[in-house]
Amino acid sequence: NMKRTKLEMLGLLGVVSFLSYLSMVVISPMFYPGYNSITMAVSELSAVSSPSKAIADQLNSLFGPCGLVSIVAVWVSIPHTKPKSFRIGIALFMAMEWICNVGYSLFPWVSGESNIYFQNIMHLIVTALVVILSLSSLIVLAISSKKAGLKSLGIIAGISLFIMILGPIGTALLPPSVFGLFERFSTFSTVTFNAVLGLYLFYRKYNIAK
């Protein structure tokens, strides 16, 4: 067993990103009186006027940078992986993460303002782009991973896709009292999948696929 390269070690940052996000979702509500994780969105925890914004931002501080470094490391490690559609799937997921990180930093949700408030409109546009890119990347990876010699990753992409779609279906069909629960299905599916992509890099799974 050769010593892991620095690039492969960077895959572990995907797990750090996941743990940072998880800690924010679990701990921040304790600093937001009256917050209900079953009914309220995750973005409310770090909204502009939210009482838990400071702690949420601190706990979530490693989510963006570590997630981005991990996915870029994955992208750099697969320059010749066939089929090309697999590389496109990873590129779409990487684009989603950049838009997610930059977009939500530029346009955090403003609690107490309507959906037609400019910043909130932009927040919703960022969300739409993130959802479209997440869905398209997971579909492409679910289909192309087997041809890339990564059947297990294709299965995980398919499961992530199913859980992600459960989110909007649940929020559309079920009462608002469970909105927060189903919204978390969608957010955690992509955060978890990013950690999986990083772990595949760390355990040299992409090498086999070259």
PyMOL commands that set and color helices and strands:
alter all, ss='L'
color gray80, all
select helices_A, chain A and resi 6-31+42-46+53-59+63-76+84-106+118-144+151-173+176-202+205-209
alter helices_A, ss='H'
color red, helices_A
deselect
rebuild
show_as cartoon
